Amino acid sequence: MTQQLDFADVNDQLPPQNIEAEEAILGGIMLDPDATQMLADTLVAEAFYIQAHRDIYQAALQLSLQHKHIDLLTVTSWLSDNDLLVRVGGRNKLANLVDRTVSAVNIDGLAEMVMDKYHARKLISAANQILKLAYDESVPLAERLDAAQEKIFSIRHETQTDKSVRMNRDISVINFAEIERISQGEQEPGISSGFYDLDTLTAGGFHPGELIIVGGRPSMGKSSFAHQLAFSIAKEYSAPTMIFSLEMSGEEINKRFLSSESGIEMSFLKSGKLSNNQWESLAQAVGDMDKVPLIIDDSTGSTPLQIRSKLRKAIAQHGQVKLVVIDYLQLMVDSSSNRLTQMIGHVTRELKLLARECNVPIMLLSQLNRGVEDRNDKRPMLSDLRDSGRIEEDADIVLAVYRDEYYNSESPDRGIAEVSILKNRQGATGTIKLLFEPHFTRFKNLKR
């Protein structure tokens, strides 16, 4: 089905097209029987600007699907049988296409040119649709903005799909070069968490494109842990990180950072009763925040689409983002819905795709089932992830935060937090121990 593009109000300019390239492609298809098969996955019929060219290409695609030989005779016959031969210009039109084509050697390059023109036309059409949206005040502004962004992003996504198909040998060369850079110390193996035992188990830290789930029961410190990672990575790499907080305000999160950086307990910051030395430490901590390019979004009810839009905008404005933290999954869906499992699965899948699209690790916090409380050993397991097995399926890494002293006042591990790697698609699983200082809401490495 041909998509109708909107080219209204473009000052009578001719939409982008390359007729010569279209003709050369069609001629090459009828010269080389294998050409259609090579183009079928990358060149769509709608990309041809001339309707007759679409019909001819569609004829070649149909013949290819039927495993029939493709040449001037078979294409002519198919068009005639489907009452399209006259519409495309008759036999002479097809013969001229073949006569004017030398070979099909560069047909893939020509196809790329035609697709570029097609996407440019789609961009013009989208711009006109966005203009109409802007005038439609019957629709809330936020919905119009989301719709406008989605129209642009969908075109962008189409232009990137072909890059995912590569020869294995080419990927091997890329991997060899990366391994060599890591071996020579020119590139880090991953984005360091700042916790050496965690980096060891995750093969050097977090990696672009990963979806990392951090689970834990309430009061275990999962939010503090994830927020601290975002802060420390932004500080260490002088590169932007992002926190999408659907529960805590930006002021609350920042106050935790000020407590950790200044060494002033949260209770003093909340009461405002500080000594002169503490005021100096606090002022120094506030000044140091200028060096930490951490972006906090505390909008409630954020959707994957909204997060995608804000992430791409941050990358455009501030450069490549090192880590995205989303706190937390269950607040992104309607908990009263009878489709909760499907909704959560949709969110995790969309965020996994976003991590790959933007080449950034995304850390998604998740609640654990209350069933944990009924066990003698309350250490989390994979099966404790709340509401959906899809969380486990989509995750590259699943971390769980646990503090034994919360349940056992006589615990020998007072002041200790366990971070368990319950799933690790690219490495080992296991448990590490960290110091936890609740007065400063911060985690530290244990001394070796």
HELIX and SHEET records of a PDB file:
HELIX    1   1 ILE A   19  LEU A   31  1                                  13    
HELIX    2   2 ALA A   35  LEU A   39  1                                   5    
HELIX    3   3 ALA A   45  ALA A   47  5                                   3    
HELIX    4   4 GLN A   51  LEU A   65  1                                  15    
HELIX    5   5 LEU A   72  ASP A   81  1                                  10    
HELIX    6   6 LEU A   85  VAL A   88  1                                   4    
HELIX    7   7 GLY A   90  ASP A   99  1                                  10    
HELIX    8   8 ILE A  107  TYR A  135  1                                  29    
HELIX    9   9 LEU A  141  GLN A  160  1                                  20    
HELIX   10  10 THR A  161  SER A  164  5                                   4    
HELIX   11  11 ASN A  168  SER A  183  1                                  16    
HELIX   12  12 TYR A  196  LEU A  201  1                                   6    
HELIX   13  13 LYS A  222  TYR A  237  1                                  16    
HELIX   14  14 GLY A  250  SER A  262  1                                  13    
HELIX   15  15 MET A  266  SER A  271  1                                   6    
HELIX   16  16 ASN A  276  ASP A  288  1                                  13    
HELIX   17  17 MET A  289  LYS A  291  5                                   3    
HELIX   18  18 PRO A  304  HIS A  318  1                                  15    
HELIX   19  19 LEU A  329  MET A  332  5                                   4    
HELIX   20  20 LEU A  340  CYS A  358  1                                  19    
HELIX   21  21 ARG A  370  ASP A  374  5                                   5    
HELIX   22  22 LEU A  382  ASP A  384  5                                   3    
HELIX   23  23 ARG A  390  ASP A  394  1                                   5    
HELIX   24  24 ASP A  404  TYR A  406  5                                   3    
SHEET    1   A 9 LEU A 294  ASP A 297  0                                        
SHEET    2   A 9 THR A 241  SER A 245  1                                        
SHEET    3   A 9 VAL A 324  ASP A 327  1                                        
SHEET    4   A 9 ILE A 362  GLN A 367  1                                        
SHEET    5   A 9 LEU A 211  GLY A 216  1                                        
SHEET    6   A 9 ILE A 397  TYR A 402  1                                        
SHEET    7   A 9 ILE A 416  ASN A 424 -1                                        
SHEET    8   A 9 GLY A 430  GLU A 437 -1                                        
SHEET    9   A 9 ARG A 442  ASN A 445 -1                                        
END                                                                             
